[in-house]
Amino acid sequence: TLFTKHVSLVPNSARVQFNYGTLLMQAGIAGEKDSLPKAIKHLNLAHQLDPKDQGTLINLGTSNYHAGNYRVAADIFNQIINKKPDYGISLN
């Protein structure tokens, strides 16, 4: 697909990893169970490449939640709230 091609062409792009991880997250939430572990992998990489991007953390927490990794998801969401307390309002 277009995304997998971009991931292979620019594997160190946080934005490409974020976009692909988000696509996989959405597929996983829609029922494609194999997609969530892949989403977590790509979103973790996006976070390593750009640790300041709050959107990546939100999607990483959401992916972990839907994958049943509730403790990991809670830790990520708490990390977001601690960095930017205003985000707590949108996470409720």
Secondary structure, DSSP 4 states (H G I P E B T S, - for coil): -HHHHHHHH-TT-HHHHHHHHHHHHHHHHTT-TTHHHHHHHHHHHHHHH-TT-HHHHHHHHHHHHHTT-HHHHHHHHHHHHHH-TTHHHHH-
